[in-house]
């Protein structure tokens, strides 16, 4: 089986704040469905615009910076038999979260 990253940009969720409880319930229902199907690996939402960048020399800076155009808002990792199945999960997440989702295949672990 292959793992896929399903993610969305922080700015893609543009529904009114008062609808957040309904979106959260719908998203949690999809997570529970994916768990029951054995497809769920891990996922979650990310704090908006709160990140640190660790450079290759170990220097730590706060980020992202104003010139950053896209910031990851949340993600899910599913493990499924095909890209088509990953796209089906992404469609369910898109409906629940009311925003588009990006789907990318994760590279296989070379030690497994």
C-alpha positions, 0 to 999 in steps of 0.5 A: 500500500502507498501513503498519500499526503492530503493537504490544504492551504491555510487560506483555502478555508474561507467559511464564516467563523460560526460554521467552524463547529459544523466543519469540525464535526464533519471533518471528524466524521471523515477521520473516523470513517478513514480509521474504520476503513484502515486508511487513516495514518495521521493528520491534523490542523496547523496553527495559523502562521506560527512556524519556526525555520531551522536552517542547515547550520542550526540557526532558528528563525521565526517564520513564515515571512510576509513574502510567503504566499502559501502556508499549510493549514492542515493535512492528513496521511492515508495509506491506500491501495491506489491514487484513486482511493486517495482521491476519494478520501481527499474528496470526502475531506474537501466536502467536510472542510469546505475547501480544496485539497491537494493530494501527493504520493509520499516516497516509499521508505527505503528501509522497509 
